[in-house]
Amino acid sequence: MTILFNLLLILQIVSALAMIGLILMQHGKGADAGAAFGGGGSASLFGATGGANFLSRSTGVLATVFFVCTLALAYFGHSKPASSGSVLESAAPVTAPAAPTQPAAGQIPGQ
């Protein structure tokens, strides 16, 4: 069970890092206006239109992998039994302070 948990954790970390890289490589919505005025849009690695499709689909696949890994890690993390019980059960018992004694009838306290 710990091997599966560790593999899911590694897969989630790798997919998160790859997703960050892919998102940073993508062009924003305003990048098309610059390409219309000779911004060199065809000089990209994947061609003029192929890059957006490849990057957006790869980001979608990695987001799905990340989401599935997150759900699986939450399920496996929740299904583990507690090893030692509650934190309050292991705390030392607190003793109450001694109650003050009542003075006998007819005595004035403080004498």
C-alpha positions in Angstrom: 0.0 0.0 0.0 2.9 2.4 0.7 4.4 1.6 -2.6 1.2 2.6 -4.4 0.9 5.7 -2.2 4.5 6.7 -3.1 4.1 6.1 -6.8 0.9 8.2 -6.8 2.8 11.0 -5.0 5.7 10.9 -7.4 3.3 10.9 -10.4 1.4 13.9 -8.9 4.6 15.9 -8.4 5.9 15.1 -11.9 2.5 16.0 -13.5 2.4 19.3 -11.5 5.8 20.3 -12.6 5.2 19.4 -16.2 1.9 21.2 -16.1 3.6 24.4 -14.8 6.1 24.2 -17.6 3.5 23.7 -20.3 1.4 26.6 -18.9 4.3 28.9 -18.9 5.2 28.0 -22.5 1.7 28.8 -23.8 0.9 32.1 -25.4 -1.7 34.4 -23.8 -4.9 35.6 -25.4 -3.2 38.9 -26.5 -0.3 37.2 -28.3 -2.4 36.8 -31.5 -2.5 40.6 -32.1 1.3 40.8 -32.1 1.5 38.0 -34.6 -0.8 39.8 -37.0 1.7 42.7 -37.3 4.7 40.5 -38.1 5.4 39.1 -34.7 6.9 35.9 -36.1 4.2 33.5 -35.2 5.4 30.9 -37.8 8.8 30.6 -36.2 7.5 28.6 -33.3 8.6 25.0 -32.6 5.2 23.4 -33.5 4.2 25.7 -36.4 1.8 28.5 -36.5 -1.3 26.7 -35.2 0.0 23.3 -34.1 1.6 24.6 -30.9 -1.6 25.8 -29.3 -3.4 22.5 -29.9 -0.5 20.4 -28.7 0.2 22.5 -25.6 -3.4 22.9 -24.6 -4.2 19.2 -25.1 -1.1 18.2 -23.1 -2.0 20.6 -20.4 -5.5 19.0 -20.3 -4.1 15.5 -20.0 -1.7 16.5 -17.3 -4.5 18.3 -15.4 -6.6 15.1 -15.5 -3.7 13.0 -14.3 -3.1 15.5 -11.5 -6.8 15.5 -10.5 -7.0 11.7 -10.5 -3.8 11.4 -8.4 -5.2 14.0 -5.9 -8.4 12.1 -5.5 -6.5 8.8 -5.1 -4.1 10.2 -2.5 -7.0 11.7 -0.6 -8.8 8.3 -0.6 -5.7 6.4 0.5 -4.7 9.0 3.1 -8.2 8.9 4.6 -8.5 5.2 4.7 -5.4 4.7 6.8 -6.3 3.7 10.4 -5.0 5.9 13.2 -2.0 4.3 14.8 -2.2 5.7 18.4 -5.7 7.1 18.8 -6.5 10.6 19.8 -4.0 13.2 20.9 -6.2 13.9 23.9 -6.0 10.3 25.0 -2.3 10.4 25.2 -2.2 13.7 27.2 -1.4 13.5 30.9 -4.5 13.9 33.1 -4.8 17.3 34.8 -5.6 17.3 38.5 -8.1 19.9 39.7 -6.9 22.3 42.4 -8.0 21.4 45.9 -11.3 23.0 46.9 -11.1 25.5 49.7 -12.3 24.2 53.1 -15.5 25.7 54.4 -15.0 27.5 57.8 -17.0 26.1 60.6 -20.2 27.8 61.6 -19.7 30.9 63.7 -16.1 31.5 62.6 -15.0 34.5 60.6 -12.7 33.7 57.7 -9.3 35.2 57.9 -8.8 35.0 61.7 
